[in-house]
Amino acid sequence: MMIKKIYRFKNFKCDVEVFEGNSSSVIVFNNMDNDLKSEEMRDLVIVPNDYGYIKIKKVDKETVICSGFLDKRFFNEDMIDDIMENYLKNELNVVKYQVDYWHIELVKTDEEFCEYNGEY
């Protein structure tokens, strides 16, 4: 099941997609305005990167752990704390209890990439 929401922190806003599974969920942070429409796609497609993701793993009925990465051009440690301490439980309702353990990497995602366009 997929849920679409918005994440807001001070002056920042982004789209959120939540993909729920039985024992884990993935939360993708992105800007839906950057998504390519089918008529915009050509032979060489460069798809804009998402802002990052967080995976939530349910260990047992009361324990969840989170890992993932967020682009440091858009996110900072205060925002990660807000997501973990408030947003996951109060806005998304993907966790029932406070998240006690997480490892979220702040990375810059626009430095290098690998691609294949089907021609070589």
C-alpha positions in Angstrom: 0.0 0.0 0.0 1.2 3.5 -0.8 0.4 6.7 1.1 1.1 10.2 -0.1 1.8 13.0 2.3 3.7 16.3 2.8 6.6 16.9 5.2 7.0 20.5 6.5 9.7 21.9 8.7 10.0 25.6 9.1 10.2 27.0 5.5 10.9 23.6 3.9 8.3 21.4 2.3 8.5 18.2 0.3 6.4 15.4 -0.9 6.4 12.0 0.9 5.5 8.6 -0.3 5.2 5.7 2.2 5.3 2.2 0.9 4.2 -0.2 3.6 5.0 -3.9 4.0 4.4 -6.5 6.6 7.6 -6.1 8.6 9.0 -2.9 7.1 8.1 0.4 5.4 10.0 2.7 3.1 9.5 6.5 3.2 10.6 8.4 0.1 11.1 12.2 0.4 11.0 14.0 -3.0 9.6 16.9 -5.0 6.8 15.6 -7.2 7.1 18.7 -9.4 10.4 17.3 -10.7 8.9 14.0 -11.8 9.1 13.6 -15.6 5.8 13.3 -17.5 5.7 10.6 -20.2 5.7 13.3 -23.0 8.9 14.7 -21.5 10.9 11.4 -21.8 13.3 11.1 -24.7 16.1 8.7 -25.7 18.3 9.8 -22.9 16.4 10.2 -19.7 18.0 11.8 -16.6 15.6 11.4 -13.8 15.9 13.9 -10.9 17.0 12.3 -7.7 14.7 12.0 -4.8 15.7 13.8 -1.6 16.3 10.4 0.1 14.6 7.6 1.9 14.1 6.1 5.4 13.5 2.4 5.9 11.6 1.4 9.0 12.1 -2.1 10.2 9.7 -3.5 12.8 11.7 -5.7 15.2 8.8 -6.6 17.5 5.5 -5.1 18.6 7.2 -2.2 20.5 10.5 -1.8 18.7 11.4 -0.3 15.4 14.7 0.7 13.9 15.3 3.2 11.1 18.0 3.6 8.5 18.5 5.4 5.3 19.9 8.6 3.7 18.7 12.1 3.2 20.3 14.7 0.9 22.1 17.3 3.0 21.3 20.0 0.5 17.7 19.9 1.8 17.9 18.2 5.3 19.8 18.7 8.5 20.1 17.1 11.9 17.2 19.1 13.4 14.9 17.9 10.6 16.0 14.3 11.1 15.2 14.6 14.8 11.8 16.1 13.9 11.1 13.2 11.5 12.1 10.6 14.0 10.5 12.1 17.1 7.3 13.5 15.6 6.5 13.0 12.0 6.7 9.1 11.8 4.3 8.7 14.7 2.1 11.7 14.7 1.7 12.5 10.9 2.4 9.2 9.1 1.2 6.8 11.8 3.7 4.2 10.6 5.1 3.6 14.1 3.0 3.2 17.3 5.9 4.0 19.7 8.8 6.3 19.8 11.7 5.4 17.5 14.6 4.8 19.8 17.3 3.7 17.3 18.1 5.2 13.9 21.0 5.7 11.5 20.3 8.3 8.8 23.2 9.5 6.6 23.3 13.0 5.4 24.8 12.8 1.9 25.3 15.1 -1.1 23.7 13.2 -4.0 24.7 15.3 -7.0 28.4 14.7 -7.1 28.8 11.4 -9.2 26.5 9.0 -10.9 26.4 6.0 -13.1 24.0 5.6 -16.0 23.1 3.4 -18.9 20.8 4.6 -21.7 20.5 1.4 -23.7 22.8 2.4 -26.5 26.2 1.1 -25.4 
